[in-house]
Amino acid sequence: MLRDLLRKAQSIAEKHLPEGVRESGRKLIEQVQERAAALGGRSEIRPEAAGDEPSPPDEPLDRSDPIVVVVFGYPGDAATDRVAALFTAEGIAFRRMNLHDQPQAARQIAGVTGVMAPPYVYVRGRFWGGEGEIDGLHALGELHAVVAGELAGLSDEARRIGKLREEFDDGLQPENIVFRLRRGHILSLDDLDCWFEPGPEGQGRLFYEGAPRPAADLEAVAAEIAERHAAGDLRAAWRFEPAVSI
């Protein structure tokens, strides 16, 4: 997976960085390789001092994590604290994410939801709103049903809160890609998010392969994604929430 990410980063760099910057990078790599060869493969990293503890190995990410509620907010934010306290009182397991540590995620969530202030509460990958929406679900007695994913039996008011009037096609035809990106959905492409941020008078910005693109490129990019996916050149999956590091 690391090799895939490195190849992806190299591809993006070759597309977006000036030639002079890329040439400097290549020269630096050559110098490092020459130095490594001269050392005969020996490492110059300082040995651990007496009494130093070795760094623990990285722990693998547990993909089977049963927690389905994620609360994005800032430390000390009163509204985020109240939502967290409500979930705790209801015995609902949740993960609290500090947006100070995820500035890109903070901008992305605000862009796709149109909500500028936390908390942002996601349940099973769907954005359900902030404090007012969670309080509303709790008052209706349907918060636990939402967390359990039992959406078919929700009341009309709970469905309104969650904007569940529509069902979406997960297909990757160009027209569906354009439709869903304009609705604020996120398309994960080889572990990089693609999304659209609307702007005034039909304008906006498209984020694709880690770089912003003008709104006018949306249809062309959608066609490119559909073609690459059909050819098996990339993995693609629809998401309602941004990918963040945990």
BELKA-V287852 format. One record per pair of residues at least 6 apart in sequence whose ideal C-beta (glycine too) atoms are under 6 Angstrom apart, sorted by sequence separation. I is the first residue (numbers start at 1). J is the second residue. D is the distance in whole Angstrom. If there is no record, write none. Layout:
BEGIN
i: (I;I)
j: (J;J)
d: (D;D)
END
This chain:
BEGIN
i: (110;137;198;228;73;87;99;121;169;186;187;197;205;206;229;196;197;137;186;196;109;119;204;206;71;84;142;195;203;206;71;121;208;113;182;194;181;142;140;192;71;123;123;69;70;71;72;74;124;136;67;72;67;133;128;83;80;80;79;178;77;178;178;190;73;177;189;190;73;189;71;72;83;174;177;174;188;193;71;193;83;187;188;70;79;174;173;185;186;69;172;92;68;172;172;170;112;112;111;127;126;125;125;122;108;105;105;102;8;16;12;12)
j: (116;143;204;234;80;94;106;128;176;193;194;204;212;213;236;204;205;146;195;206;120;130;215;217;83;96;154;207;215;218;84;134;221;127;196;208;196;158;158;210;94;146;147;94;95;96;97;99;149;161;93;99;95;161;162;119;118;119;119;218;118;219;222;234;118;222;234;235;119;236;119;120;131;222;225;223;237;242;121;243;134;238;239;122;131;226;226;238;239;123;226;147;124;229;236;238;184;195;197;240;240;240;241;241;242;242;244;244;190;211;209;210)
d: (5;4;4;5;3;5;4;5;5;5;4;5;5;4;5;6;5;6;5;5;5;5;4;6;6;6;6;5;5;5;6;6;5;6;6;5;4;5;6;6;6;6;6;4;5;5;5;6;6;5;5;6;5;5;5;5;5;4;6;6;6;6;5;5;4;4;5;6;4;5;5;4;5;4;6;5;5;6;5;6;5;6;5;5;4;5;6;6;4;5;5;6;5;5;6;5;4;6;4;6;5;5;5;5;5;5;5;5;6;5;5;5)
END
